[in-house]
Amino acid sequence: QHQGHQGGVSLEDGIILYGLTRAMKPDYVIETGVAAGVSTSFISAALIENGHGALYSIELPPEESATRVHLDGSTFDWPENGVGWATPEEIKRGIGSRHTLVLQDVRVALPAVLGRLPYVDIFFHDDLHTPDHMLWEFELVWPHIRAGGALVSDDVNFGWIRFCRNHGLQTQAFYNLQRLTAVRKPGTGD
């Protein structure tokens, strides 16, 4: 039997996501990759404190994730406990219907979620960490991010570098803030 991990951002990364969400006061946040639900907890807590905003979380169904080694080499133990098992009940109750969990492959779910929203304020990538997949997500989401909105990623690689080069963002992107990277979309955002 292989040993996997629970999947989740570090405490420091969670604090950064919380602070970003509190500061930006987003209407719409999308995260790809939920796993145990650590990032979901921090983002949701900030949305609760803000008093508004919706979170859309996309994750593979547990039965698909539990039975394989992913393309980036990761394996996970969390499917036995369910998606988002580490999210405290108080946060689940507090965020209520403002959190939508989509258990579907991101290549199907992300375009559908983007099609339902008028724009995205914060996008957080933390699912499959292969350069091609990450670049695909960044390029798909970027046109939907409002001016002043943020694209955030965990555990970046060449996909992030290529995305920043493609859009002339090399000097504007934050690299390795703990393990996170982020860039704000140029323009007249709040």
GROMACS elastic network, one bead per residue, 0.5 to 0.9 nm:
[ bonds ]
;  ai    aj funct       b0    kb
    2    75     6  0.78567   500
    3    75     6  0.73271   500
    3    76     6  0.77923   500
    3    77     6  0.74907   500
    4     7     6  0.87106   500
    4    74     6  0.71490   500
    4    77     6  0.51434   500
    4    78     6  0.84580   500
    5     8     6  0.87847   500
    5    74     6  0.81137   500
    5    75     6  0.65521   500
    5    77     6  0.53695   500
    5    78     6  0.72704   500
    6    35     6  0.67569   500
    6    36     6  0.59467   500
    6    75     6  0.87266   500
    6    76     6  0.56338   500
    6    77     6  0.54156   500
    6    78     6  0.50111   500
    6    79     6  0.86110   500
    7    33     6  0.86688   500
    7    34     6  0.78734   500
    7    35     6  0.52925   500
    7    36     6  0.59650   500
    7    37     6  0.82138   500
    7    38     6  0.82770   500
    7    75     6  0.88683   500
    7    76     6  0.66483   500
    7    77     6  0.82172   500
    7    78     6  0.73487   500
    8    33     6  0.87574   500
    8    34     6  0.75098   500
    8    35     6  0.64686   500
    8    36     6  0.61315   500
    8    37     6  0.66831   500
    8    38     6  0.52826   500
    8    39     6  0.66675   500
    8   126     6  0.85695   500
    9    12     6  0.80160   500
    9    13     6  0.58190   500
    9    14     6  0.62081   500
    9    37     6  0.88742   500
    9    38     6  0.61659   500
    9    39     6  0.60713   500
    9   126     6  0.84793   500
    9   154     6  0.78916   500
    9   179     6  0.87416   500
   10    13     6  0.51054   500
   10    14     6  0.61260   500
   10    15     6  0.86279   500
   10    38     6  0.81648   500
   10    39     6  0.86955   500
   10   178     6  0.88093   500
   10   179     6  0.85024   500
   11    15     6  0.62102   500
   11    16     6  0.87019   500
   11    38     6  0.85593   500
   12    15     6  0.51311   500
   12    16     6  0.63502   500
   12    17     6  0.87515   500
   12   178     6  0.69732   500
   12   179     6  0.88639   500
   13    16     6  0.50615   500
   13    17     6  0.62263   500
   13    18     6  0.85599   500
   13    39     6  0.81572   500
   13   154     6  0.85077   500
   13   177     6  0.82181   500
   13   178     6  0.65556   500
   13   179     6  0.70190   500
   13   180     6  0.66580   500
   14    17     6  0.50518   500
   14    18     6  0.60485   500
   14    19     6  0.85306   500
   14    38     6  0.72175   500
   14    39     6  0.58049   500
   14    40     6  0.89232   500
   14    41     6  0.82749   500
   14    42     6  0.55875   500
   14    43     6  0.78598   500
   15    19     6  0.60421   500
   15    20     6  0.84848   500
   15    42     6  0.69906   500
   16    19     6  0.50912   500
   16    20     6  0.60306   500
   16    21     6  0.84868   500
   16    42     6  0.88720   500
   16   177     6  0.86881   500
   16   178     6  0.89484   500
   16   180     6  0.85864   500
   17    20     6  0.51423   500
   17    21     6  0.60712   500
   17    22     6  0.85231   500
   17    39     6  0.73609   500
   17    42     6  0.65562   500
   17    43     6  0.61858   500
   17    46     6  0.85341   500
   17   124     6  0.88081   500
   17   152     6  0.88263   500
   18    21     6  0.52102   500
   18    22     6  0.61096   500
   18    23     6  0.85621   500
   18    39     6  0.85881   500
   18    41     6  0.88680   500
   18    42     6  0.51371   500
   18    43     6  0.53396   500
   18    44     6  0.82071   500
   18    45     6  0.72104   500
   18    46     6  0.53831   500
   18    47     6  0.85769   500
   19    22     6  0.50716   500
   19    23     6  0.59900   500
   19    24     6  0.84856   500
   19    42     6  0.89180   500
   19    43     6  0.87754   500
   19    46     6  0.74541   500
   20    23     6  0.51372   500
   20    24     6  0.59842   500
   20    25     6  0.82931   500
   20    43     6  0.87617   500
   20    46     6  0.86419   500
   20   122     6  0.88051   500
   20   150     6  0.89264   500
   21    24     6  0.53321   500
   21    25     6  0.58088   500
   21    26     6  0.65443   500
   21    29     6  0.86057   500
   21    42     6  0.88019   500
   21    43     6  0.63676   500
   21    44     6  0.88598   500
   21    46     6  0.58230   500
   21    47     6  0.69388   500
   21    50     6  0.84483   500
   21   122     6  0.78220   500
   22    25     6  0.54034   500
   22    26     6  0.80765   500
   22    43     6  0.85611   500
   22    46     6  0.52810   500
   22    47     6  0.70195   500
   22    49     6  0.74638   500
   22    50     6  0.63224   500
   23    26     6  0.85228   500
   24   121     6  0.79884   500
   24   122     6  0.84841   500
   24   149     6  0.80824   500
   24   150     6  0.89396   500
   24   190     6  0.76696   500
   25    46     6  0.84960   500
   25    47     6  0.75166   500
   25    50     6  0.63236   500
   25    51     6  0.89758   500
   25    52     6  0.77930   500
   25    53     6  0.73273   500
   25   121     6  0.86384   500
   26    29     6  0.67031   500
   26    47     6  0.79372   500
   26    50     6  0.86861   500
   26    52     6  0.78922   500
   26    53     6  0.56727   500
   26    54     6  0.79472   500
   26   120     6  0.82238   500
   26   121     6  0.53979   500
   26   122     6  0.69392   500
   26   149     6  0.84816   500
   27    47     6  0.89581   500
   27    52     6  0.68809   500
   27    54     6  0.60160   500
   27    55     6  0.85306   500
   27   119     6  0.87487   500
   27   120     6  0.76667   500
   27   121     6  0.65300   500
   27   122     6  0.88076   500
   28    53     6  0.57609   500
   28    54     6  0.50875   500
   28    55     6  0.61192   500
   28    56     6  0.77332   500
   28   117     6  0.77834   500
   28   118     6  0.88821   500
   28   119     6  0.72310   500
   28   120     6  0.52482   500
   28   121     6  0.54551   500
   28   122     6  0.67949   500
   28   123     6  0.86451   500
   29    43     6  0.84379   500
   29    53     6  0.75786   500
   29    54     6  0.61983   500
   29    56     6  0.61976   500
   29    57     6  0.84457   500
   29   120     6  0.61563   500
   29   121     6  0.59196   500
   29   123     6  0.58051   500
   29   124     6  0.78021   500
   30    54     6  0.85188   500
   30    55     6  0.57963   500
   30    57     6  0.58871   500
   30    58     6  0.78242   500
   30   110     6  0.87418   500
   30   113     6  0.85465   500
   30   114     6  0.89176   500
   30   120     6  0.73009   500
   30   121     6  0.84167   500
   30   122     6  0.64902   500
   30   124     6  0.62249   500
   30   125     6  0.84048   500
   31    34     6  0.73588   500
   31    39     6  0.83721   500
   31    40     6  0.78853   500
   31    55     6  0.75846   500
   31    56     6  0.63274   500
   31    58     6  0.63253   500
   31    59     6  0.88476   500
   31   122     6  0.83655   500
   31   123     6  0.58668   500
   31   125     6  0.58343   500
   31   126     6  0.72406   500
   31   127     6  0.86716   500
   32    56     6  0.84643   500
   32    57     6  0.59210   500
   32    59     6  0.63258   500
   32   106     6  0.71284   500
   32   110     6  0.81365   500
   32   123     6  0.82173   500
   32   124     6  0.64375   500
   32   125     6  0.51126   500
   32   126     6  0.56106   500
   32   127     6  0.54719   500
   32   128     6  0.87485   500
   33    37     6  0.86166   500
   33    39     6  0.89147   500
   33    57     6  0.71607   500
   33    58     6  0.59097   500
   33    59     6  0.50716   500
   33    60     6  0.78729   500
   33   106     6  0.86836   500
   33   124     6  0.86415   500
   33   125     6  0.68634   500
   33   128     6  0.77417   500
   34    37     6  0.50514   500
   34    38     6  0.74873   500
   34    39     6  0.71128   500
   34    40     6  0.66451   500
   34    57     6  0.65223   500
   34    58     6  0.66603   500
   34    59     6  0.56206   500
   34    60     6  0.87107   500
   34    83     6  0.67308   500
   34    84     6  0.63019   500
   34   101     6  0.88456   500
   34   126     6  0.76515   500
   34   127     6  0.76543   500
   35    38     6  0.78739   500
   35    59     6  0.70851   500
   35    60     6  0.87478   500
   35    62     6  0.88545   500
   35    76     6  0.80727   500
   35    78     6  0.64431   500
   35    79     6  0.77758   500
   35    82     6  0.81892   500
   35    83     6  0.54721   500
   35    84     6  0.59167   500
   35    85     6  0.81637   500
   35    86     6  0.89288   500
   35   127     6  0.86579   500
   36    39     6  0.86240   500
   36    40     6  0.86861   500
   36    78     6  0.59582   500
   36    79     6  0.83854   500
   36    81     6  0.82885   500
   36    82     6  0.75372   500
   36    83     6  0.57110   500
   36    85     6  0.52517   500
   36    86     6  0.52391   500
   36    87     6  0.73461   500
   37    41     6  0.60611   500
   37    42     6  0.88553   500
   37    83     6  0.68217   500
   37    85     6  0.63362   500
   37    86     6  0.54760   500
   37    87     6  0.53499   500
   38    41     6  0.51428   500
   38    42     6  0.66193   500
   38    43     6  0.88196   500
   38    84     6  0.74193   500
   38    85     6  0.89207   500
   38    86     6  0.63815   500
   38    87     6  0.63879   500
   39    42     6  0.52367   500
   39    43     6  0.61013   500
   39    44     6  0.83030   500
   39    87     6  0.88358   500
   40    43     6  0.52954   500
   40    44     6  0.58024   500
   40    45     6  0.83540   500
   40    55     6  0.82439   500
   40    57     6  0.75312   500
   40    84     6  0.75247   500
   40    87     6  0.70770   500
   41    44     6  0.51722   500
   41    45     6  0.59815   500
   41    46     6  0.86374   500
   41    84     6  0.85002   500
   41    86     6  0.79949   500
   41    87     6  0.52625   500
   41    88     6  0.72408   500
   41    91     6  0.67102   500
   41    92     6  0.81966   500
   42    45     6  0.51390   500
   42    46     6  0.63554   500
   42    47     6  0.87412   500
   42    87     6  0.88748   500
   43    46     6  0.52377   500
   43    47     6  0.62957   500
   43    48     6  0.86963   500
   43    55     6  0.78005   500
   44    48     6  0.60867   500
   44    49     6  0.85795   500
   44    54     6  0.84488   500
   44    55     6  0.71420   500
   44    91     6  0.67453   500
   44    92     6  0.80446   500
   44    94     6  0.82408   500
   44    95     6  0.61441   500
   44    98     6  0.88125   500
   44    99     6  0.77552   500
   45    48     6  0.50696   500
   45    49     6  0.62507   500
   45    50     6  0.85924   500
   45    91     6  0.62546   500
   45    94     6  0.80298   500
   45    95     6  0.76419   500
   46    49     6  0.50273   500
   46    50     6  0.60533   500
   46    51     6  0.85971   500
   47    51     6  0.61662   500
   47    52     6  0.59208   500
   47    53     6  0.57549   500
   47    54     6  0.73646   500
   47    55     6  0.81905   500
   47    95     6  0.73546   500
   47    98     6  0.88364   500
   48    51     6  0.51595   500
   48    52     6  0.67647   500
   48    53     6  0.81744   500
   48    91     6  0.79789   500
   48    94     6  0.62758   500
   48    95     6  0.59254   500
   49    52     6  0.80947   500
   50    53     6  0.75745   500
   52    98     6  0.82472   500
   53    98     6  0.69272   500
   54    95     6  0.83353   500
   54    97     6  0.83313   500
   54    99     6  0.58532   500
   54   100     6  0.78958   500
   55    95     6  0.87574   500
   55    98     6  0.62303   500
   55   100     6  0.62914   500
   55   101     6  0.84078   500
   56    98     6  0.83170   500
   56    99     6  0.59282   500
   56   101     6  0.60718   500
   56   102     6  0.73705   500
   56   113     6  0.77840   500
   57    99     6  0.75143   500
   57   100     6  0.61718   500
   57   102     6  0.60295   500
   57   103     6  0.84248   500
   58   100     6  0.84963   500
   58   101     6  0.60531   500
   58   103     6  0.60363   500
   58   104     6  0.68136   500
   58   105     6  0.77721   500
   58   106     6  0.63841   500
   58   109     6  0.69911   500
   58   110     6  0.74046   500
   58   127     6  0.87767   500
   59    62     6  0.82562   500
   59    65     6  0.89510   500
   59    83     6  0.77618   500
   59   101     6  0.76943   500
   59   102     6  0.63692   500
   59   103     6  0.50872   500
   59   104     6  0.60602   500
   59   105     6  0.67715   500
   59   106     6  0.69177   500
   59   109     6  0.89147   500
   59   127     6  0.76992   500
   60    63     6  0.81755   500
   60    64     6  0.64284   500
   60    65     6  0.61428   500
   60    83     6  0.88943   500
   60   102     6  0.82135   500
   60   103     6  0.52692   500
   60   105     6  0.51810   500
   60   106     6  0.72610   500
   61    64     6  0.55073   500
   61    65     6  0.64929   500
   61    66     6  0.87596   500
   61    79     6  0.84112   500
   61    83     6  0.80563   500
   61   102     6  0.86241   500
   61   104     6  0.58651   500
   61   105     6  0.76786   500
   62    65     6  0.50732   500
   62    66     6  0.58226   500
   62    67     6  0.85779   500
   62    78     6  0.81180   500
   62    80     6  0.77315   500
   62    82     6  0.66754   500
   62    83     6  0.68297   500
   62   103     6  0.81211   500
   63    66     6  0.54336   500
   63    67     6  0.65704   500
   63    79     6  0.70600   500
   63    80     6  0.89492   500
   64    67     6  0.58816   500
   64    68     6  0.72820   500
   64    79     6  0.89501   500
   65    68     6  0.61083   500
   65    69     6  0.80394   500
   65    70     6  0.78056   500
   65    75     6  0.78293   500
   65    76     6  0.72202   500
   65    79     6  0.69547   500
   66    69     6  0.83080   500
   66    75     6  0.74681   500
   66    76     6  0.64279   500
   66    77     6  0.70864   500
   66    78     6  0.79291   500
   66    79     6  0.56084   500
   66    80     6  0.77591   500
   67    75     6  0.86847   500
   68    74     6  0.87734   500
   68    75     6  0.68387   500
   68    76     6  0.87401   500
   69    72     6  0.80203   500
   69    73     6  0.57719   500
   69    74     6  0.57724   500
   69    75     6  0.51195   500
   69    76     6  0.83392   500
   70    73     6  0.51827   500
   70    74     6  0.53181   500
   70    75     6  0.64260   500
   70   128     6  0.75474   500
   71    74     6  0.73989   500
   71   128     6  0.73553   500
   71   129     6  0.81609   500
   71   130     6  0.71855   500
   72   128     6  0.64570   500
   72   129     6  0.57390   500
   72   130     6  0.56895   500
   74   128     6  0.86566   500
   76    79     6  0.69755   500
   77    80     6  0.64874   500
   77    81     6  0.81211   500
   78    81     6  0.54319   500
   78    82     6  0.62253   500
   78    83     6  0.69810   500
   78    84     6  0.84695   500
   78    85     6  0.77351   500
   79    83     6  0.64038   500
   80    83     6  0.87433   500
   81    84     6  0.83969   500
   81    85     6  0.60050   500
   81    86     6  0.89888   500
   82    85     6  0.55607   500
   83    86     6  0.84613   500
   83   103     6  0.86994   500
   84    87     6  0.55581   500
   85    88     6  0.80093   500
   86    89     6  0.89170   500
   87    90     6  0.84508   500
   87    91     6  0.68114   500
   87    92     6  0.68845   500
   88    91     6  0.53920   500
   88    92     6  0.64305   500
   88    93     6  0.87988   500
   89    93     6  0.60920   500
   89    94     6  0.84291   500
   90    93     6  0.51866   500
   90    94     6  0.60274   500
   90    95     6  0.86628   500
   91    95     6  0.60335   500
   91    96     6  0.82192   500
   92    95     6  0.54904   500
   92    96     6  0.59129   500
   92    99     6  0.83057   500
   93    96     6  0.50729   500
   93    97     6  0.88013   500
   94    97     6  0.89999   500
   95    98     6  0.55259   500
   95    99     6  0.61299   500
   96    99     6  0.61658   500
   96   100     6  0.89186   500
   97   100     6  0.69687   500
  102   105     6  0.87931   500
  102   106     6  0.88864   500
  102   109     6  0.70506   500
  102   113     6  0.89667   500
  103   106     6  0.86586   500
  103   109     6  0.81659   500
  104   107     6  0.83934   500
  104   108     6  0.69892   500
  104   109     6  0.58812   500
  105   108     6  0.56445   500
  105   109     6  0.60564   500
  105   110     6  0.83091   500
  106   110     6  0.52177   500
  106   111     6  0.80888   500
  106   127     6  0.85790   500
  106   137     6  0.88019   500
  107   110     6  0.60258   500
  107   111     6  0.70354   500
  107   137     6  0.84874   500
  108   111     6  0.61752   500
  108   112     6  0.66762   500
  109   112     6  0.51699   500
  109   113     6  0.61451   500
  109   114     6  0.86013   500
  110   113     6  0.51704   500
  110   114     6  0.60808   500
  110   115     6  0.84993   500
  110   137     6  0.82959   500
  110   140     6  0.86284   500
  110   141     6  0.84566   500
  111   114     6  0.51096   500
  111   115     6  0.61136   500
  111   116     6  0.88778   500
  111   140     6  0.77600   500
  111   141     6  0.84918   500
  112   115     6  0.50550   500
  112   116     6  0.65883   500
  113   116     6  0.52330   500
  113   117     6  0.65731   500
  114   117     6  0.54085   500
  114   118     6  0.78897   500
  114   119     6  0.75768   500
  114   120     6  0.79248   500
  114   140     6  0.89797   500
  114   141     6  0.75831   500
  114   144     6  0.71834   500
  115   118     6  0.78161   500
  116   119     6  0.89351   500
  117   120     6  0.71623   500
  117   144     6  0.86412   500
  118   144     6  0.78766   500
  119   143     6  0.87698   500
  119   144     6  0.51591   500
  119   145     6  0.57544   500
  119   146     6  0.58933   500
  120   123     6  0.68249   500
  120   141     6  0.81655   500
  120   142     6  0.89143   500
  120   144     6  0.57675   500
  120   146     6  0.59928   500
  120   149     6  0.71455   500
  120   150     6  0.85671   500
  121   144     6  0.86697   500
  121   145     6  0.58231   500
  121   146     6  0.59535   500
  121   147     6  0.84299   500
  121   148     6  0.78122   500
  121   150     6  0.62935   500
  121   151     6  0.84748   500
  122   145     6  0.72582   500
  122   146     6  0.87976   500
  122   149     6  0.57727   500
  122   151     6  0.59871   500
  122   152     6  0.73647   500
  123   138     6  0.89015   500
  123   141     6  0.76460   500
  123   142     6  0.88945   500
  123   145     6  0.77488   500
  123   149     6  0.83468   500
  123   150     6  0.63862   500
  123   152     6  0.59680   500
  123   153     6  0.81586   500
  124   150     6  0.84200   500
  124   151     6  0.62911   500
  124   153     6  0.55161   500
  124   154     6  0.77848   500
  124   182     6  0.89337   500
  125   128     6  0.85729   500
  125   129     6  0.88934   500
  125   134     6  0.77411   500
  125   137     6  0.78874   500
  125   138     6  0.83281   500
  125   151     6  0.80913   500
  125   152     6  0.63199   500
  125   154     6  0.63115   500
  126   129     6  0.73355   500
  126   152     6  0.89587   500
  126   153     6  0.62925   500
  126   154     6  0.54625   500
  126   155     6  0.76034   500
  127   134     6  0.84796   500
  127   154     6  0.87125   500
  128   131     6  0.89651   500
  128   133     6  0.67248   500
  128   134     6  0.72036   500
  129   132     6  0.86030   500
  129   133     6  0.69574   500
  129   134     6  0.62820   500
  129   154     6  0.85995   500
  129   155     6  0.71547   500
  129   156     6  0.73108   500
  129   157     6  0.77970   500
  129   159     6  0.88927   500
  130   133     6  0.53929   500
  130   134     6  0.60763   500
  130   135     6  0.85307   500
  130   156     6  0.88591   500
  130   157     6  0.76879   500
  130   158     6  0.86798   500
  130   159     6  0.74977   500
  131   134     6  0.52406   500
  131   135     6  0.60293   500
  131   136     6  0.85009   500
  131   156     6  0.82244   500
  131   157     6  0.61815   500
  131   158     6  0.56453   500
  131   160     6  0.75011   500
  131   162     6  0.88556   500
  132   135     6  0.52064   500
  132   136     6  0.61102   500
  132   137     6  0.87434   500
  132   158     6  0.87049   500
  132   159     6  0.61800   500
  133   136     6  0.50196   500
  133   137     6  0.62995   500
  133   138     6  0.86908   500
  133   159     6  0.77577   500
  134   137     6  0.51714   500
  134   138     6  0.61766   500
  134   139     6  0.85803   500
  134   153     6  0.87954   500
  134   156     6  0.82002   500
  134   157     6  0.84760   500
  134   158     6  0.89288   500
  134   159     6  0.55921   500
  134   160     6  0.70790   500
  134   163     6  0.89533   500
  135   138     6  0.51209   500
  135   139     6  0.60142   500
  135   140     6  0.84044   500
  135   158     6  0.85466   500
  135   160     6  0.65113   500
  135   162     6  0.74151   500
  135   163     6  0.61426   500
  136   139     6  0.53223   500
  136   140     6  0.60416   500
  136   141     6  0.85962   500
  136   159     6  0.84267   500
  137   140     6  0.51440   500
  137   141     6  0.60784   500
  137   142     6  0.84285   500
  138   141     6  0.53271   500
  138   142     6  0.58582   500
  138   151     6  0.77356   500
  138   159     6  0.85743   500
  138   160     6  0.79587   500
  138   163     6  0.69760   500
  139   142     6  0.54292   500
  139   143     6  0.75444   500
  139   163     6  0.71890   500
  140   143     6  0.69421   500
  140   144     6  0.79277   500
  141   144     6  0.53849   500
  141   145     6  0.65213   500
  141   151     6  0.84579   500
  142   145     6  0.53193   500
  142   146     6  0.85455   500
  142   151     6  0.76176   500
  142   185     6  0.81166   500
  143   146     6  0.78624   500
  145   148     6  0.81066   500
  145   149     6  0.56926   500
  145   150     6  0.72085   500
  145   151     6  0.77699   500
  145   185     6  0.71030   500
  146   149     6  0.51506   500
  146   150     6  0.83351   500
  146   185     6  0.70469   500
  146   186     6  0.89574   500
  146   187     6  0.83998   500
  146   189     6  0.71105   500
  147   150     6  0.86635   500
  147   184     6  0.78506   500
  147   185     6  0.52215   500
  147   186     6  0.57179   500
  147   188     6  0.57057   500
  147   190     6  0.82958   500
  148   184     6  0.55431   500
  148   186     6  0.58392   500
  148   187     6  0.58094   500
  148   188     6  0.61055   500
  148   190     6  0.63280   500
  149   183     6  0.83951   500
  149   184     6  0.54085   500
  149   185     6  0.54151   500
  149   186     6  0.82199   500
  149   189     6  0.67355   500
  149   190     6  0.84777   500
  150   182     6  0.66660   500
  150   183     6  0.56342   500
  150   185     6  0.61246   500
  151   181     6  0.83687   500
  151   182     6  0.55426   500
  151   183     6  0.54329   500
  151   184     6  0.63430   500
  151   185     6  0.76126   500
  152   180     6  0.69401   500
  152   181     6  0.56900   500
  152   183     6  0.66265   500
  152   184     6  0.86803   500
  153   156     6  0.63856   500
  153   160     6  0.82074   500
  153   179     6  0.85644   500
  153   180     6  0.56674   500
  153   181     6  0.53475   500
  153   182     6  0.63293   500
  154   176     6  0.88244   500
  154   179     6  0.59394   500
  154   181     6  0.64642   500
  154   182     6  0.89097   500
  155   176     6  0.84492   500
  155   179     6  0.57980   500
  155   180     6  0.64637   500
  155   181     6  0.79994   500
  156   159     6  0.71515   500
  156   160     6  0.58631   500
  156   161     6  0.82369   500
  156   175     6  0.88451   500
  156   176     6  0.83681   500
  156   179     6  0.79724   500
  156   180     6  0.75569   500
  156   181     6  0.71687   500
  157   160     6  0.57384   500
  157   161     6  0.68772   500
  158   162     6  0.60066   500
  158   163     6  0.84468   500
  159   162     6  0.52227   500
  159   163     6  0.61391   500
  159   164     6  0.87079   500
  160   163     6  0.50692   500
  160   164     6  0.61940   500
  160   165     6  0.85953   500
  160   181     6  0.86499   500
  161   164     6  0.52319   500
  161   165     6  0.62086   500
  161   166     6  0.86006   500
  161   170     6  0.77573   500
  162   165     6  0.50530   500
  162   166     6  0.60180   500
  162   167     6  0.86894   500
  163   166     6  0.50497   500
  163   167     6  0.63979   500
  163   168     6  0.85463   500
  163   169     6  0.81741   500
  164   167     6  0.53252   500
  164   168     6  0.58608   500
  164   170     6  0.53281   500
  164   171     6  0.87897   500
  164   172     6  0.87397   500
  164   173     6  0.74144   500
  164   183     6  0.86728   500
  165   168     6  0.50448   500
  165   169     6  0.61950   500
  165   170     6  0.60412   500
  166   169     6  0.78205   500
  167   170     6  0.82299   500
  168   171     6  0.78389   500
  168   172     6  0.85134   500
  169   172     6  0.51619   500
  169   173     6  0.60011   500
  169   183     6  0.76514   500
  169   185     6  0.89085   500
  170   173     6  0.57186   500
  170   174     6  0.87279   500
  171   174     6  0.83170   500
  172   182     6  0.89111   500
  172   183     6  0.63536   500
  172   184     6  0.76018   500
  172   186     6  0.89607   500
  173   181     6  0.72109   500
  173   182     6  0.57752   500
  173   184     6  0.74623   500
  174   177     6  0.67483   500
  174   180     6  0.83163   500
  174   181     6  0.53479   500
  174   182     6  0.52025   500
  174   183     6  0.61616   500
  175   178     6  0.87039   500
  175   179     6  0.83167   500
  175   180     6  0.71148   500
  175   182     6  0.69803   500
  175   183     6  0.89031   500
  176   179     6  0.50158   500
  176   180     6  0.53473   500
  176   181     6  0.53672   500
  176   182     6  0.86875   500
  177   180     6  0.50583   500
  177   181     6  0.59012   500
  177   182     6  0.82475   500
  178   181     6  0.82253   500
  183   186     6  0.89336   500
  184   187     6  0.89025   500
  185   189     6  0.82298   500
  186   189     6  0.78775   500
